[in-house]
Amino acid sequence: MYTTDDLIRLSPHMICHIISLHSFHDIFINQYLKEFDINKNQYYMLMHIFYNDSSTQSDIATACFMDRSGVSRAFGELEEKGILTRTYTEENKRAYKIDLTEKGRVWGKFFRDKEAEWENEIANEIEMSRGELLVTLERLALKALEFDRQNVDNFKY
């Protein structure tokens, strides 16, 4: 019988390792999401807004790979919790500008620190800087995006 460690070591495909990283990240961060009573989609939106003040609903939907109606539902819950505010934009009265409240910024800082803790721990033995690792991952993600845009019918991202 294989252990999780064995399966990771035996995997011949890059995607298996990426999925493993994503899954183990989720296990780590989910313990805090439960404390804050938010789900993963709300978390990703919170962090997008934390790093990108005054985002629009469309920008957040694109960044979080969600449709606008899903984003709107999640916003309602985050608004009720006092995490974010929505105001109409000057340019387009149908579009919202999304900002974090002070409580939302406190939550964002907490999660930023938890992300740094996780990243620092898992990357501490890699023989490249965090910046180099992020550049490498960015290049892989952009290459995957480009490949899918060229090779997948009706690709929407």
Residue, then its C-alpha position, 0 to 999 in steps of 0.5 A: m500500500y502506498t503512502t501519500d509520500d510515496l505517491i508524490r515521489l512516484s508521480p511522473h507529471m508536473i500537474c500531480h505536484i501542483i495539485s498536491l501543493h494546492s491541496f496541502h495549502d488548502i488543508f493548512i488555510n482551511q483551519y483558519l477559514k473555519e475560524f473566520d467563517i468564510n469559504k475558499n472563494q471568499y478567501y481568494m476574493l478577500m486576498h485579491i482585494f487586499y492586494n488590489d484596492s478598489s477592484t471591480q467585480s469583473d476584475i475579481a471574477t477574472a482573478c478568482f476564476m469565478d462568474r460575476s453572479g458567484v462573486s456578487r453572492a459572496f460579496g453580500e456575505l462578506e459585506e454582512k460580516g463587515i469585511l468589504t464595501r461596495t460603491y458605484t464607480e464614477e465611470n460606470k454607475r452599474a459597476y462597483k468599486i470593492d474595498l476592504t473595511e478596517k476589519g477586512r484589512v486586519w483579516g487580510k494582514f492575518f491571512r497574508d502572514k499565514e500565507a508567508e508562514w506556509e510558503n516559508e516553511i515549505a520553500n525553506e530548503i529549495e535552492m532558489s530565492r522565493g522571488e525566483l520560485l515565484v517567477t518560475l511558477e508565474r512563467l509556468a502558469l502563463k505558458a499553460l494559459e497561452f497553451d490552453r488559449q491556443n489549443v482548447d475550444n471555447f477557452k474563456y480565460 
